[in-house]
Amino acid sequence: MVFAPGEKPGTEQDEVKLQNASKQIVQTAILRAVQQVSQESQQKEKRTNSSTSLQLERGKLTKKHEKK
């Protein structure tokens, strides 16, 4: 193996370690982002469902009053 001036044996191994660490950091960041988006989506869905339920309940109440 030929080394550039100032480059020492073992540097390639260090480079591989850095690349693996970088991959791990990126994978962790992507996983966290996906989990966050998923969680926000679920919360939004819950709000939409509860809002729809409230609207339905209000509609039922209105209909009951109209029947009287």
CHARMM-style PDB file with segment names, atoms N, HN, CA, C and O in Angstrom:
ATOM      1  N   MET     1       0.849  -1.185   0.000  1.00  0.00      PROA
ATOM      2  CA  MET     1       0.000   0.000   0.000  1.00  0.00      PROA
ATOM      3  C   MET     1       0.890   1.243   0.000  1.00  0.00      PROA
ATOM      4  O   MET     1       1.893   1.286   0.712  1.00  0.00      PROA
ATOM      5  N   VAL     2       0.532   2.244  -0.788  1.00  0.00      PROA
ATOM      6  HN  VAL     2      -0.284   2.209  -1.366  1.00  0.00      PROA
ATOM      7  CA  VAL     2       1.319   3.478  -0.869  1.00  0.00      PROA
ATOM      8  C   VAL     2       0.597   4.559  -0.073  1.00  0.00      PROA
ATOM      9  O   VAL     2      -0.605   4.767  -0.235  1.00  0.00      PROA
ATOM     10  N   PHE     3       1.342   5.240   0.785  1.00  0.00      PROA
ATOM     11  HN  PHE     3       2.318   5.072   0.917  1.00  0.00      PROA
ATOM     12  CA  PHE     3       0.749   6.279   1.623  1.00  0.00      PROA
ATOM     13  C   PHE     3       1.160   7.657   1.119  1.00  0.00      PROA
ATOM     14  O   PHE     3       2.294   7.859   0.683  1.00  0.00      PROA
ATOM     15  N   ALA     4       0.247   8.582   1.183  1.00  0.00      PROA
ATOM     16  HN  ALA     4      -0.674   8.419   1.537  1.00  0.00      PROA
ATOM     17  CA  ALA     4       0.533   9.968   0.814  1.00  0.00      PROA
ATOM     18  C   ALA     4       1.440  10.562   1.884  1.00  0.00      PROA
ATOM     19  O   ALA     4       1.499  10.051   3.003  1.00  0.00      PROA
ATOM     20  N   PRO     5       2.141  11.632   1.549  1.00  0.00      PROA
ATOM     21  CA  PRO     5       3.012  12.252   2.556  1.00  0.00      PROA
ATOM     22  C   PRO     5       2.209  12.660   3.792  1.00  0.00      PROA
ATOM     23  O   PRO     5       1.155  13.285   3.680  1.00  0.00      PROA
ATOM     24  N   GLY     6       2.711  12.304   4.948  1.00  0.00      PROA
ATOM     25  HN  GLY     6       3.567  11.796   5.039  1.00  0.00      PROA
ATOM     26  CA  GLY     6       2.033  12.642   6.196  1.00  0.00      PROA
ATOM     27  C   GLY     6       0.984  11.637   6.612  1.00  0.00      PROA
ATOM     28  O   GLY     6       0.470  11.713   7.728  1.00  0.00      PROA
ATOM     29  N   GLU     7       0.647  10.684   5.732  1.00  0.00      PROA
ATOM     30  HN  GLU     7       1.064  10.623   4.825  1.00  0.00      PROA
ATOM     31  CA  GLU     7      -0.355   9.678   6.056  1.00  0.00      PROA
ATOM     32  C   GLU     7       0.345   8.490   6.703  1.00  0.00      PROA
ATOM     33  O   GLU     7       1.395   8.047   6.239  1.00  0.00      PROA
ATOM     34  N   LYS     8      -0.242   7.983   7.771  1.00  0.00      PROA
ATOM     35  HN  LYS     8      -1.095   8.343   8.148  1.00  0.00      PROA
ATOM     36  CA  LYS     8       0.392   6.906   8.514  1.00  0.00      PROA
ATOM     37  C   LYS     8      -0.402   5.610   8.334  1.00  0.00      PROA
ATOM     38  O   LYS     8      -1.604   5.648   8.069  1.00  0.00      PROA
ATOM     39  N   PRO     9       0.265   4.470   8.478  1.00  0.00      PROA
ATOM     40  CA  PRO     9      -0.483   3.200   8.453  1.00  0.00      PROA
ATOM     41  C   PRO     9      -1.532   3.203   9.561  1.00  0.00      PROA
ATOM     42  O   PRO     9      -1.296   3.723  10.652  1.00  0.00      PROA
ATOM     43  N   GLY    10      -2.674   2.626   9.275  1.00  0.00      PROA
ATOM     44  HN  GLY    10      -2.865   2.204   8.389  1.00  0.00      PROA
ATOM     45  CA  GLY    10      -3.750   2.618  10.264  1.00  0.00      PROA
ATOM     46  C   GLY    10      -4.776   3.704   9.994  1.00  0.00      PROA
ATOM     47  O   GLY    10      -5.885   3.656  10.526  1.00  0.00      PROA
ATOM     48  N   THR    11      -4.424   4.673   9.181  1.00  0.00      PROA
ATOM     49  HN  THR    11      -3.523   4.712   8.749  1.00  0.00      PROA
ATOM     50  CA  THR    11      -5.339   5.764   8.868  1.00  0.00      PROA
ATOM     51  C   THR    11      -6.550   5.240   8.102  1.00  0.00      PROA
ATOM     52  O   THR    11      -7.669   5.718   8.288  1.00  0.00      PROA
ATOM     53  N   GLU    12      -6.316   4.258   7.247  1.00  0.00      PROA
ATOM     54  HN  GLU    12      -5.407   3.870   7.096  1.00  0.00      PROA
ATOM     55  CA  GLU    12      -7.428   3.672   6.492  1.00  0.00      PROA
ATOM     56  C   GLU    12      -8.432   3.022   7.445  1.00  0.00      PROA
ATOM     57  O   GLU    12      -9.644   3.109   7.250  1.00  0.00      PROA
ATOM     58  N   GLN    13      -7.908   2.380   8.464  1.00  0.00      PROA
ATOM     59  HN  GLN    13      -6.923   2.310   8.623  1.00  0.00      PROA
ATOM     60  CA  GLN    13      -8.779   1.748   9.468  1.00  0.00      PROA
ATOM     61  C   GLN    13      -9.591   2.832  10.201  1.00  0.00      PROA
ATOM     62  O   GLN    13     -10.782   2.662  10.465  1.00  0.00      PROA
ATOM     63  N   ASP    14      -8.924   3.936  10.517  1.00  0.00      PROA
ATOM     64  HN  ASP    14      -7.958   4.074  10.302  1.00  0.00      PROA
ATOM     65  CA  ASP    14      -9.619   5.048  11.169  1.00  0.00      PROA
ATOM     66  C   ASP    14     -10.712   5.608  10.256  1.00  0.00      PROA
ATOM     67  O   ASP    14     -11.796   5.972  10.715  1.00  0.00      PROA
ATOM     68  N   GLU    15     -10.409   5.671   8.962  1.00  0.00      PROA
ATOM     69  HN  GLU    15      -9.530   5.376   8.590  1.00  0.00      PROA
ATOM     70  CA  GLU    15     -11.376   6.174   7.984  1.00  0.00      PROA
ATOM     71  C   GLU    15     -12.615   5.281   7.955  1.00  0.00      PROA
ATOM     72  O   GLU    15     -13.743   5.771   7.904  1.00  0.00      PROA
ATOM     73  N   VAL    16     -12.393   3.968   7.989  1.00  0.00      PROA
ATOM     74  HN  VAL    16     -11.476   3.570   8.030  1.00  0.00      PROA
ATOM     75  CA  VAL    16     -13.513   3.022   8.000  1.00  0.00      PROA
ATOM     76  C   VAL    16     -14.349   3.216   9.263  1.00  0.00      PROA
ATOM     77  O   VAL    16     -15.578   3.185   9.212  1.00  0.00      PROA
ATOM     78  N   LYS    17     -13.680   3.415  10.385  1.00  0.00      PROA
ATOM     79  HN  LYS    17     -12.681   3.440  10.426  1.00  0.00      PROA
ATOM     80  CA  LYS    17     -14.406   3.651  11.648  1.00  0.00      PROA
ATOM     81  C   LYS    17     -15.262   4.916  11.550  1.00  0.00      PROA
ATOM     82  O   LYS    17     -16.414   4.944  11.982  1.00  0.00      PROA
ATOM     83  N   LEU    18     -14.666   5.960  10.969  1.00  0.00      PROA
ATOM     84  HN  LEU    18     -13.730   5.938  10.618  1.00  0.00      PROA
ATOM     85  CA  LEU    18     -15.407   7.214  10.805  1.00  0.00      PROA
ATOM     86  C   LEU    18     -16.600   7.036   9.869  1.00  0.00      PROA
ATOM     87  O   LEU    18     -17.685   7.557  10.128  1.00  0.00      PROA
ATOM     88  N   GLN    19     -16.389   6.298   8.783  1.00  0.00      PROA
ATOM     89  HN  GLN    19     -15.508   5.874   8.573  1.00  0.00      PROA
ATOM     90  CA  GLN    19     -17.491   6.061   7.849  1.00  0.00      PROA
ATOM     91  C   GLN    19     -18.617   5.277   8.524  1.00  0.00      PROA
ATOM     92  O   GLN    19     -19.794   5.590   8.343  1.00  0.00      PROA
ATOM     93  N   ASN    20     -18.249   4.259   9.301  1.00  0.00      PROA
ATOM     94  HN  ASN    20     -17.293   4.004   9.447  1.00  0.00      PROA
ATOM     95  CA  ASN    20     -19.267   3.467  10.000  1.00  0.00      PROA
ATOM     96  C   ASN    20     -20.007   4.307  11.035  1.00  0.00      PROA
ATOM     97  O   ASN    20     -21.223   4.189  11.187  1.00  0.00      PROA
ATOM     98  N   ALA    21     -19.268   5.153  11.742  1.00  0.00      PROA
ATOM     99  HN  ALA    21     -18.280   5.249  11.619  1.00  0.00      PROA
ATOM    100  CA  ALA    21     -19.898   6.035  12.730  1.00  0.00      PROA
ATOM    101  C   ALA    21     -20.850   7.012  12.040  1.00  0.00      PROA
ATOM    102  O   ALA    21     -21.947   7.280  12.531  1.00  0.00      PROA
ATOM    103  N   SER    22     -20.413   7.538  10.897  1.00  0.00      PROA
ATOM    104  HN  SER    22     -19.522   7.320  10.498  1.00  0.00      PROA
ATOM    105  CA  SER    22     -21.268   8.467  10.140  1.00  0.00      PROA
ATOM    106  C   SER    22     -22.535   7.781   9.667  1.00  0.00      PROA
ATOM    107  O   SER    22     -23.622   8.351   9.758  1.00  0.00      PROA
ATOM    108  N   LYS    23     -22.405   6.557   9.162  1.00  0.00      PROA
ATOM    109  HN  LYS    23     -21.521   6.093   9.088  1.00  0.00      PROA
ATOM    110  CA  LYS    23     -23.586   5.800   8.722  1.00  0.00      PROA
ATOM    111  C   LYS    23     -24.551   5.594   9.881  1.00  0.00      PROA
ATOM    112  O   LYS    23     -25.764   5.736   9.727  1.00  0.00      PROA
ATOM    113  N   GLN    24     -23.998   5.256  11.049  1.00  0.00      PROA
ATOM    114  HN  GLN    24     -23.013   5.140  11.174  1.00  0.00      PROA
ATOM    115  CA  GLN    24     -24.833   5.018  12.236  1.00  0.00      PROA
ATOM    116  C   GLN    24     -25.567   6.300  12.626  1.00  0.00      PROA
ATOM    117  O   GLN    24     -26.754   6.264  12.953  1.00  0.00      PROA
ATOM    118  N   ILE    25     -24.870   7.419  12.592  1.00  0.00      PROA
ATOM    119  HN  ILE    25     -23.906   7.448  12.326  1.00  0.00      PROA
ATOM    120  CA  ILE    25     -25.487   8.705  12.938  1.00  0.00      PROA
ATOM    121  C   ILE    25     -26.623   9.033  11.969  1.00  0.00      PROA
ATOM    122  O   ILE    25     -27.698   9.460  12.388  1.00  0.00      PROA
ATOM    123  N   VAL    26     -26.381   8.832  10.686  1.00  0.00      PROA
ATOM    124  HN  VAL    26     -25.508   8.484  10.346  1.00  0.00      PROA
ATOM    125  CA  VAL    26     -27.399   9.120   9.673  1.00  0.00      PROA
ATOM    126  C   VAL    26     -28.602   8.195   9.852  1.00  0.00      PROA
ATOM    127  O   VAL    26     -29.747   8.643   9.783  1.00  0.00      PROA
ATOM    128  N   GLN    27     -28.346   6.910  10.080  1.00  0.00      PROA
ATOM    129  HN  GLN    27     -27.416   6.546  10.136  1.00  0.00      PROA
ATOM    130  CA  GLN    27     -29.442   5.959  10.265  1.00  0.00      PROA
ATOM    131  C   GLN    27     -30.281   6.327  11.486  1.00  0.00      PROA
ATOM    132  O   GLN    27     -31.509   6.265  11.443  1.00  0.00      PROA
ATOM    133  N   THR    28     -29.614   6.709  12.570  1.00  0.00      PROA
ATOM    134  HN  THR    28     -28.615   6.759  12.605  1.00  0.00      PROA
ATOM    135  CA  THR    28     -30.323   7.102  13.788  1.00  0.00      PROA
ATOM    136  C   THR    28     -31.157   8.360  13.551  1.00  0.00      PROA
ATOM    137  O   THR    28     -32.296   8.451  14.009  1.00  0.00      PROA
ATOM    138  N   ALA    29     -30.589   9.322  12.837  1.00  0.00      PROA
ATOM    139  HN  ALA    29     -29.663   9.248  12.465  1.00  0.00      PROA
ATOM    140  CA  ALA    29     -31.306  10.569  12.549  1.00  0.00      PROA
ATOM    141  C   ALA    29     -32.539  10.295  11.689  1.00  0.00      PROA
ATOM    142  O   ALA    29     -33.609  10.853  11.934  1.00  0.00      PROA
ATOM    143  N   ILE    30     -32.385   9.434  10.682  1.00  0.00      PROA
ATOM    144  HN  ILE    30     -31.516   8.981  10.483  1.00  0.00      PROA
ATOM    145  CA  ILE    30     -33.521   9.104   9.814  1.00  0.00      PROA
ATOM    146  C   ILE    30     -34.595   8.383  10.613  1.00  0.00      PROA
ATOM    147  O   ILE    30     -35.780   8.690  10.479  1.00  0.00      PROA
ATOM    148  N   LEU    31     -34.194   7.432  11.438  1.00  0.00      PROA
ATOM    149  HN  LEU    31     -33.232   7.182  11.547  1.00  0.00      PROA
ATOM    150  CA  LEU    31     -35.155   6.688  12.256  1.00  0.00      PROA
ATOM    151  C   LEU    31     -35.934   7.622  13.169  1.00  0.00      PROA
ATOM    152  O   LEU    31     -37.155   7.511  13.284  1.00  0.00      PROA
ATOM    153  N   ARG    32     -35.230   8.540  13.816  1.00  0.00      PROA
ATOM    154  HN  ARG    32     -34.238   8.629  13.723  1.00  0.00      PROA
ATOM    155  CA  ARG    32     -35.903   9.501  14.710  1.00  0.00      PROA
ATOM    156  C   ARG    32     -36.871  10.390  13.940  1.00  0.00      PROA
ATOM    157  O   ARG    32     -37.972  10.675  14.412  1.00  0.00      PROA
ATOM    158  N   ALA    33     -36.461  10.823  12.764  1.00  0.00      PROA
ATOM    159  HN  ALA    33     -35.567  10.592  12.381  1.00  0.00      PROA
ATOM    160  CA  ALA    33     -37.329  11.682  11.950  1.00  0.00      PROA
ATOM    161  C   ALA    33     -38.588  10.938  11.533  1.00  0.00      PROA
ATOM    162  O   ALA    33     -39.687  11.491  11.581  1.00  0.00      PROA
ATOM    163  N   VAL    34     -38.427   9.687  11.123  1.00  0.00      PROA
ATOM    164  HN  VAL    34     -37.534   9.238  11.084  1.00  0.00      PROA
ATOM    165  CA  VAL    34     -39.588   8.882  10.722  1.00  0.00      PROA
ATOM    166  C   VAL    34     -40.522   8.674  11.910  1.00  0.00      PROA
ATOM    167  O   VAL    34     -41.741   8.783  11.775  1.00  0.00      PROA
ATOM    168  N   GLN    35     -39.949   8.375  13.069  1.00  0.00      PROA
ATOM    169  HN  GLN    35     -38.959   8.286  13.178  1.00  0.00      PROA
ATOM    170  CA  GLN    35     -40.772   8.180  14.271  1.00  0.00      PROA
ATOM    171  C   GLN    35     -41.518   9.459  14.632  1.00  0.00      PROA
ATOM    172  O   GLN    35     -42.684   9.408  15.022  1.00  0.00      PROA
ATOM    173  N   GLN    36     -40.858  10.595  14.506  1.00  0.00      PROA
ATOM    174  HN  GLN    36     -39.911  10.637  14.189  1.00  0.00      PROA
ATOM    175  CA  GLN    36     -41.493  11.872  14.839  1.00  0.00      PROA
ATOM    176  C   GLN    36     -42.644  12.172  13.886  1.00  0.00      PROA
ATOM    177  O   GLN    36     -43.722  12.581  14.318  1.00  0.00      PROA
ATOM    178  N   VAL    37     -42.418  11.971  12.599  1.00  0.00      PROA
ATOM    179  HN  VAL    37     -41.542  11.640  12.247  1.00  0.00      PROA
ATOM    180  CA  VAL    37     -43.474  12.219  11.612  1.00  0.00      PROA
ATOM    181  C   VAL    37     -44.648  11.283  11.868  1.00  0.00      PROA
ATOM    182  O   VAL    37     -45.805  11.699  11.792  1.00  0.00      PROA
ATOM    183  N   SER    38     -44.355  10.024  12.170  1.00  0.00      PROA
ATOM    184  HN  SER    38     -43.416   9.686  12.231  1.00  0.00      PROA
ATOM    185  CA  SER    38     -45.400   9.044  12.452  1.00  0.00      PROA
ATOM    186  C   SER    38     -46.211   9.459  13.679  1.00  0.00      PROA
ATOM    187  O   SER    38     -47.440   9.393  13.681  1.00  0.00      PROA
ATOM    188  N   GLN    39     -45.497   9.887  14.718  1.00  0.00      PROA
ATOM    189  HN  GLN    39     -44.499   9.940  14.716  1.00  0.00      PROA
ATOM    190  CA  GLN    39     -46.166  10.308  15.952  1.00  0.00      PROA
ATOM    191  C   GLN    39     -47.041  11.539  15.701  1.00  0.00      PROA
ATOM    192  O   GLN    39     -48.173  11.602  16.182  1.00  0.00      PROA
ATOM    193  N   GLU    40     -46.530  12.506  14.962  1.00  0.00      PROA
ATOM    194  HN  GLU    40     -45.611  12.456  14.572  1.00  0.00      PROA
ATOM    195  CA  GLU    40     -47.303  13.713  14.655  1.00  0.00      PROA
ATOM    196  C   GLU    40     -48.525  13.368  13.818  1.00  0.00      PROA
ATOM    197  O   GLU    40     -49.594  13.949  14.005  1.00  0.00      PROA
ATOM    198  N   SER    41     -48.372  12.443  12.913  1.00  0.00      PROA
ATOM    199  HN  SER    41     -47.503  11.971  12.762  1.00  0.00      PROA
ATOM    200  CA  SER    41     -49.481  12.017  12.067  1.00  0.00      PROA
ATOM    201  C   SER    41     -50.576  11.359  12.915  1.00  0.00      PROA
ATOM    202  O   SER    41     -51.764  11.609  12.712  1.00  0.00      PROA
ATOM    203  N   GLN    42     -50.160  10.516  13.867  1.00  0.00      PROA
ATOM    204  HN  GLN    42     -49.194  10.313  14.032  1.00  0.00      PROA
ATOM    205  CA  GLN    42     -51.130   9.857  14.737  1.00  0.00      PROA
ATOM    206  C   GLN    42     -51.862  10.875  15.601  1.00  0.00      PROA
ATOM    207  O   GLN    42     -53.072  10.768  15.801  1.00  0.00      PROA
ATOM    208  N   GLN    43     -51.128  11.865  16.115  1.00  0.00      PROA
ATOM    209  HN  GLN    43     -50.145  11.951  15.952  1.00  0.00      PROA
ATOM    210  CA  GLN    43     -51.760  12.893  16.943  1.00  0.00      PROA
ATOM    211  C   GLN    43     -52.753  13.705  16.116  1.00  0.00      PROA
ATOM    212  O   GLN    43     -53.837  14.040  16.594  1.00  0.00      PROA
ATOM    213  N   LYS    44     -52.388  14.017  14.894  1.00  0.00      PROA
ATOM    214  HN  LYS    44     -51.507  13.745  14.506  1.00  0.00      PROA
ATOM    215  CA  LYS    44     -53.277  14.778  14.012  1.00  0.00      PROA
ATOM    216  C   LYS    44     -54.538  13.961  13.732  1.00  0.00      PROA
ATOM    217  O   LYS    44     -55.646  14.496  13.714  1.00  0.00      PROA
ATOM    218  N   GLU    45     -54.353  12.657  13.514  1.00  0.00      PROA
ATOM    219  HN  GLU    45     -53.453  12.222  13.529  1.00  0.00      PROA
ATOM    220  CA  GLU    45     -55.492  11.776  13.238  1.00  0.00      PROA
ATOM    221  C   GLU    45     -56.422  11.717  14.447  1.00  0.00      PROA
ATOM    222  O   GLU    45     -57.644  11.721  14.293  1.00  0.00      PROA
ATOM    223  N   LYS    46     -55.847  11.661  15.647  1.00  0.00      PROA
ATOM    224  HN  LYS    46     -54.855  11.658  15.772  1.00  0.00      PROA
ATOM    225  CA  LYS    46     -56.669  11.638  16.863  1.00  0.00      PROA
ATOM    226  C   LYS    46     -57.475  12.927  16.987  1.00  0.00      PROA
ATOM    227  O   LYS    46     -58.656  12.906  17.335  1.00  0.00      PROA
ATOM    228  N   ARG    47     -56.810  14.062  16.693  1.00  0.00      PROA
ATOM    229  HN  ARG    47     -55.851  14.079  16.410  1.00  0.00      PROA
ATOM    230  CA  ARG    47     -57.527  15.347  16.776  1.00  0.00      PROA
ATOM    231  C   ARG    47     -58.654  15.387  15.750  1.00  0.00      PROA
ATOM    232  O   ARG    47     -59.751  15.857  16.049  1.00  0.00      PROA
ATOM    233  N   THR    48     -58.389  14.900  14.556  1.00  0.00      PROA
ATOM    234  HN  THR    48     -57.497  14.517  14.314  1.00  0.00      PROA
ATOM    235  CA  THR    48     -59.405  14.890  13.506  1.00  0.00      PROA
ATOM    236  C   THR    48     -60.572  14.000  13.908  1.00  0.00      PROA
ATOM    237  O   THR    48     -61.733  14.368  13.732  1.00  0.00      PROA
ATOM    238  N   ASN    49     -60.253  12.822  14.453  1.00  0.00      PROA
ATOM    239  HN  ASN    49     -59.309  12.524  14.596  1.00  0.00      PROA
ATOM    240  CA  ASN    49     -61.306  11.892  14.868  1.00  0.00      PROA
ATOM    241  C   ASN    49     -62.133  12.469  16.008  1.00  0.00      PROA
ATOM    242  O   ASN    49     -63.358  12.345  15.996  1.00  0.00      PROA
ATOM    243  N   SER    50     -61.497  13.095  16.991  1.00  0.00      PROA
ATOM    244  HN  SER    50     -60.502  13.196  17.001  1.00  0.00      PROA
ATOM    245  CA  SER    50     -62.258  13.649  18.107  1.00  0.00      PROA
ATOM    246  C   SER    50     -63.089  14.840  17.632  1.00  0.00      PROA
ATOM    247  O   SER    50     -64.206  15.044  18.105  1.00  0.00      PROA
ATOM    248  N   SER    51     -62.553  15.617  16.706  1.00  0.00      PROA
ATOM    249  HN  SER    51     -61.645  15.451  16.322  1.00  0.00      PROA
ATOM    250  CA  SER    51     -63.300  16.744  16.154  1.00  0.00      PROA
ATOM    251  C   SER    51     -64.520  16.241  15.387  1.00  0.00      PROA
ATOM    252  O   SER    51     -65.608  16.804  15.502  1.00  0.00      PROA
ATOM    253  N   THR    52     -64.335  15.183  14.609  1.00  0.00      PROA
ATOM    254  HN  THR    52     -63.451  14.725  14.516  1.00  0.00      PROA
ATOM    255  CA  THR    52     -65.444  14.591  13.856  1.00  0.00      PROA
ATOM    256  C   THR    52     -66.485  14.045  14.814  1.00  0.00      PROA
ATOM    257  O   THR    52     -67.683  14.203  14.581  1.00  0.00      PROA
ATOM    258  N   SER    53     -66.044  13.400  15.894  1.00  0.00      PROA
ATOM    259  HN  SER    53     -65.071  13.272  16.084  1.00  0.00      PROA
ATOM    260  CA  SER    53     -66.975  12.862  16.887  1.00  0.00      PROA
ATOM    261  C   SER    53     -67.788  13.978  17.522  1.00  0.00      PROA
ATOM    262  O   SER    53     -68.997  13.848  17.716  1.00  0.00      PROA
ATOM    263  N   LEU    54     -67.117  15.070  17.842  1.00  0.00      PROA
ATOM    264  HN  LEU    54     -66.135  15.175  17.684  1.00  0.00      PROA
ATOM    265  CA  LEU    54     -67.830  16.204  18.430  1.00  0.00      PROA
ATOM    266  C   LEU    54     -68.859  16.755  17.448  1.00  0.00      PROA
ATOM    267  O   LEU    54     -69.982  17.077  17.835  1.00  0.00      PROA
ATOM    268  N   GLN    55     -68.478  16.863  16.192  1.00  0.00      PROA
ATOM    269  HN  GLN    55     -67.565  16.601  15.878  1.00  0.00      PROA
ATOM    270  CA  GLN    55     -69.410  17.368  15.188  1.00  0.00      PROA
ATOM    271  C   GLN    55     -70.596  16.432  15.040  1.00  0.00      PROA
ATOM    272  O   GLN    55     -71.733  16.886  14.915  1.00  0.00      PROA
ATOM    273  N   LEU    56     -70.342  15.131  15.053  1.00  0.00      PROA
ATOM    274  HN  LEU    56     -69.418  14.763  15.155  1.00  0.00      PROA
ATOM    275  CA  LEU    56     -71.434  14.159  14.951  1.00  0.00      PROA
ATOM    276  C   LEU    56     -72.365  14.260  16.157  1.00  0.00      PROA
ATOM    277  O   LEU    56     -73.588  14.242  16.015  1.00  0.00      PROA
ATOM    278  N   GLU    57     -71.762  14.368  17.358  1.00  0.00      PROA
ATOM    279  HN  GLU    57     -70.768  14.383  17.473  1.00  0.00      PROA
ATOM    280  CA  GLU    57     -72.572  14.487  18.569  1.00  0.00      PROA
ATOM    281  C   GLU    57     -73.412  15.763  18.529  1.00  0.00      PROA
ATOM    282  O   GLU    57     -74.586  15.743  18.899  1.00  0.00      PROA
ATOM    283  N   ARG    58     -72.833  16.845  18.093  1.00  0.00      PROA
ATOM    284  HN  ARG    58     -71.880  16.861  17.792  1.00  0.00      PROA
ATOM    285  CA  ARG    58     -73.585  18.102  17.987  1.00  0.00      PROA
ATOM    286  C   ARG    58     -74.724  17.950  16.984  1.00  0.00      PROA
ATOM    287  O   ARG    58     -75.829  18.449  17.202  1.00  0.00      PROA
ATOM    288  N   GLY    59     -74.442  17.259  15.889  1.00  0.00      PROA
ATOM    289  HN  GLY    59     -73.545  16.854  15.712  1.00  0.00      PROA
ATOM    290  CA  GLY    59     -75.476  17.023  14.880  1.00  0.00      PROA
ATOM    291  C   GLY    59     -76.612  16.200  15.459  1.00  0.00      PROA
ATOM    292  O   GLY    59     -77.774  16.488  15.172  1.00  0.00      PROA
ATOM    293  N   LYS    60     -76.322  15.189  16.260  1.00  0.00      PROA
ATOM    294  HN  LYS    60     -75.378  14.955  16.493  1.00  0.00      PROA
ATOM    295  CA  LYS    60     -77.356  14.354  16.871  1.00  0.00      PROA
ATOM    296  C   LYS    60     -78.192  15.184  17.834  1.00  0.00      PROA
ATOM    297  O   LYS    60     -79.417  15.069  17.877  1.00  0.00      PROA
ATOM    298  N   LEU    61     -77.500  16.032  18.615  1.00  0.00      PROA
ATOM    299  HN  LEU    61     -76.505  16.126  18.581  1.00  0.00      PROA
ATOM    300  CA  LEU    61     -78.226  16.875  19.557  1.00  0.00      PROA
ATOM    301  C   LEU    61     -79.162  17.816  18.817  1.00  0.00      PROA
ATOM    302  O   LEU    61     -80.308  18.009  19.222  1.00  0.00      PROA
ATOM    303  N   THR    62     -78.676  18.396  17.739  1.00  0.00      PROA
ATOM    304  HN  THR    62     -77.745  18.239  17.410  1.00  0.00      PROA
ATOM    305  CA  THR    62     -79.489  19.320  16.948  1.00  0.00      PROA
ATOM    306  C   THR    62     -80.706  18.591  16.393  1.00  0.00      PROA
ATOM    307  O   THR    62     -81.813  19.129  16.416  1.00  0.00      PROA
ATOM    308  N   LYS    63     -80.517  17.390  15.902  1.00  0.00      PROA
ATOM    309  HN  LYS    63     -79.618  16.953  15.883  1.00  0.00      PROA
ATOM    310  CA  LYS    63     -81.622  16.614  15.326  1.00  0.00      PROA
ATOM    311  C   LYS    63     -82.640  16.254  16.391  1.00  0.00      PROA
ATOM    312  O   LYS    63     -83.844  16.278  16.134  1.00  0.00      PROA
ATOM    313  N   LYS    64     -82.159  15.915  17.608  1.00  0.00      PROA
ATOM    314  HN  LYS    64     -81.182  15.896  17.817  1.00  0.00      PROA
ATOM    315  CA  LYS    64     -83.074  15.573  18.693  1.00  0.00      PROA
ATOM    316  C   LYS    64     -83.954  16.780  19.033  1.00  0.00      PROA
ATOM    317  O   LYS    64     -85.159  16.632  19.235  1.00  0.00      PROA
ATOM    318  N   HSD    65     -83.362  17.954  19.096  1.00  0.00      PROA
ATOM    319  HN  HSD    65     -82.383  18.074  18.933  1.00  0.00      PROA
ATOM    320  CA  HSD    65     -84.117  19.155  19.410  1.00  0.00      PROA
ATOM    321  C   HSD    65     -85.117  19.492  18.318  1.00  0.00      PROA
ATOM    322  O   HSD    65     -86.213  19.983  18.590  1.00  0.00      PROA
ATOM    323  N   GLU    66     -84.730  19.225  17.086  1.00  0.00      PROA
ATOM    324  HN  GLU    66     -83.840  18.826  16.864  1.00  0.00      PROA
ATOM    325  CA  GLU    66     -85.626  19.523  15.958  1.00  0.00      PROA
ATOM    326  C   GLU    66     -86.833  18.598  15.987  1.00  0.00      PROA
ATOM    327  O   GLU    66     -87.916  19.007  15.568  1.00  0.00      PROA
ATOM    328  N   LYS    67     -86.689  17.373  16.464  1.00  0.00      PROA
ATOM    329  HN  LYS    67     -85.809  17.041  16.804  1.00  0.00      PROA
ATOM    330  CA  LYS    67     -87.809  16.427  16.501  1.00  0.00      PROA
ATOM    331  C   LYS    67     -88.877  16.855  17.488  1.00  0.00      PROA
ATOM    332  O   LYS    67     -90.058  16.578  17.284  1.00  0.00      PROA
ATOM    333  N   LYS    68     -88.473  17.530  18.556  1.00  0.00      PROA
ATOM    334  HN  LYS    68     -87.513  17.756  18.722  1.00  0.00      PROA
ATOM    335  CA  LYS    68     -89.425  17.928  19.606  1.00  0.00      PROA
ATOM    336  C   LYS    68     -90.352  18.968  19.130  1.00  0.00      PROA
ATOM    337  OT1 LYS    68     -91.217  19.416  19.884  1.00  0.00      PROA
TER     338      LYS     68
END
